[in-house]
Amino acid sequence: MKLKVNLPDHPYEVLIEKGALDHVNTWVSALWKKQKIVLISDDHVNRLYGKKVTDQLNEAGFEVAVFEFPEGEASKNLATAEKAWNFCAQFGLTRSDGIIALGGGVTGDLAGFVASTYMRGIHFLQIPTSLTAQVDSSIGGKTGINSDFAKNMIGTFTQPDGVLIDSNVLSTLGEREFREGLGEVIKCGLIADAQLWDLLTDLSAEDLLKNFTKIDEIIYRSCEVKRKVVVDDELDNGVRLYLNFGHTIGHAVESTAGYGVVMHGEAVAIGMVQISKVAEAKGLMPQGITEEIRQMVVKYGLPDHYEPWDEEQLYAALTHDKKARGSQIKTVIVPQIGSAKINQVALEEMKDYLKK
Ligand SMILES: O=C(O)C(=O)C[C@@H](O)[C@H](O)[C@H](O)COP(=O)(O)O
């Protein structure tokens, strides 16, 4: 299956194919001529798939060097980006060369950021290996690193030349990592795809978590949600903000807990339940929807709350959200399952949204 992200300045395709990593050389060769490539990967994913990718690329005539960094959200920072820039320079990467991100969301965001800033921007490809990255972060060109103040605070909008999604690689994810990705899948159903929501309702958690039942359909539907909003609003000023449902509070949880303690999809699950609870109480979301969301989150083993819940700390983190404009912030609500809406509130009012 292929999805075309038809952006006027930089159209590209998302290839969703079981086993695609077995012929990654064909995919890269069709997109890039022979050149140098820096493969960016964390130590865990590099151990699993680095050689498979590098060997194929070498065989196809590419000259490849691997930049490896320690696995985890705590690595998504300026220090790692600087090491990667220096690595690219030492390898002699020029503007006709490219970077490939092989890994989860941290790798994709970091590698995209490095590619978009090294020599003012070189080409890059995304090979996402976590469910979160496959259904969300590899598509749409948001690149970035975390700062001490907020998650993804520093970054660019730079689109990759292509995305390759092979669901076979999900079999090497830990169960917590796979569940985490379902946080973003649930979000896609809630904001834009009621059929995806129904599919998640009908499936048993065991079937999805243990047997990956319908996983390619789930990936495809989620990627389609993402593709559509990105094409309609590449720079995140309108409908793309819908993808941030649950993220304002979720990102605050991630940064106050310490990066990597609560996983991104877990934090999104917590954020979706929390914002819905308050929006429902304010009459902005329908009666009973929070409980429906909570049950879905819990069904797939995701957390619906977080301790310690420090409202002051969370509020301080939340003020750095990229959806803030002066003293206002755009939050996302779900008026009914399968649709989303922006609700602009005063930043101060977010204190209500953080009440337990
Ligand atoms: O692509 C987008 O736009 C999103 O908001 C997708 C989010 O699900 C994703 O987690 C993203 O990394 C968060 O973006 P941010 O702009 O809030 O940092």
The ligand as an ORCA input file, in Angstrom:
! r2SCAN-3c Opt
* xyz 0 1
  O       2.362     15.795     13.461
  C       1.723     16.508     14.217
  O       1.312     17.613     13.890
  C       1.413     16.068     15.573
  O       0.976     16.851     16.389
  C       1.607     14.659     15.884
  C       1.789     14.362     17.329
  O       1.023     13.211     17.569
  C       3.227     14.080     17.651
  O       3.344     13.447     18.887
  C       4.117     15.241     17.559
  O       5.438     14.847     17.749
  C       3.840     16.306     18.557
  O       4.061     17.458     17.947
  P       4.343     18.814     18.691
  O       4.221     19.821     17.631
  O       3.301     19.039     19.713
  O       5.679     18.735     19.263
*
